[in-house]
Amino acid sequence: MTAKTFSTLRATIFQDPRAIASQAYADGMLLAYNEAEAHPRRINRLIAWAKRHGEVITDNSNYTKRDRNLNAGKITGYQNAKEAINEHSL
């Protein structure tokens, strides 16, 4: 996995309509890309954690819309990173 791949992923944030509409969603995607770049072998665990955390956020009224958008952005970011990692590892 090259740094160029992750810079390409980061550039896609500005093309995602959800990221354009919500800064928290864009922040979540960026956080996910950075974490996936640092720990590419843990990507499946990161996706599973974000999905479990999303369920907690949904069930608990103490979390804000920003929290939900941030986590949704992370899930999308992790999934995009996983696809990029799989494409480059073939």
PEZIJO-V109471 format. One record per residue. RES is the residue in one small letter. PHI is phi in degrees with one decimal (NA if undefined). PSI is psi as a letter, one per 20 degrees, with the letter a starting at -180 (* if undefined). Layout:
BEGIN
RES & PHI & PSI
RES & PHI & PSI
END
This chain:
BEGIN
m & NA & p
t & -101.8 & r
a & -64.8 & h
k & -62.2 & h
t & -60.1 & g
f & -71.8 & h
s & -68.6 & h
t & -65.5 & g
l & -61.0 & g
r & -61.8 & h
a & -66.9 & h
t & -70.2 & i
i & -56.3 & h
f & -76.7 & i
q & -104.5 & i
d & -81.6 & o
p & -60.6 & h
r & -68.1 & h
a & -70.8 & h
i & -67.1 & h
a & -75.9 & h
s & -133.4 & o
q & -63.6 & h
a & -64.4 & h
y & -63.4 & g
a & -62.3 & g
d & -61.5 & g
g & -62.6 & g
m & -63.1 & g
l & -63.9 & g
l & -60.2 & g
a & -64.4 & g
y & -62.6 & g
n & -63.6 & g
e & -69.7 & h
a & -66.9 & h
e & -66.2 & h
a & -74.1 & h
h & -134.9 & m
p & -63.7 & h
r & -77.3 & i
r & -97.6 & j
i & -59.3 & g
n & -64.9 & h
r & -67.6 & h
l & -65.1 & g
i & -63.1 & g
a & -60.9 & g
w & -62.2 & g
a & -63.3 & h
k & -68.3 & g
r & -63.4 & g
h & -63.8 & h
g & -62.0 & h
e & -66.3 & h
v & -64.6 & g
i & -61.7 & g
t & -65.4 & h
d & -79.7 & i
n & -109.9 & p
s & -76.8 & i
n & -75.1 & i
y & -85.8 & q
t & -94.2 & r
k & -61.3 & h
r & -62.1 & g
d & -61.1 & g
r & -65.2 & g
n & -66.5 & h
l & -61.2 & g
n & -68.0 & h
a & -62.1 & h
g & -64.0 & h
k & -63.9 & g
i & -59.5 & g
t & -61.3 & g
g & -61.5 & g
y & -62.7 & g
q & -66.1 & g
n & -63.4 & g
a & -64.6 & h
k & -62.1 & g
e & -61.0 & g
a & -65.3 & g
i & -64.2 & g
n & -64.2 & h
e & -64.2 & h
h & -85.6 & i
s & -91.7 & i
l & -75.4 & *
END
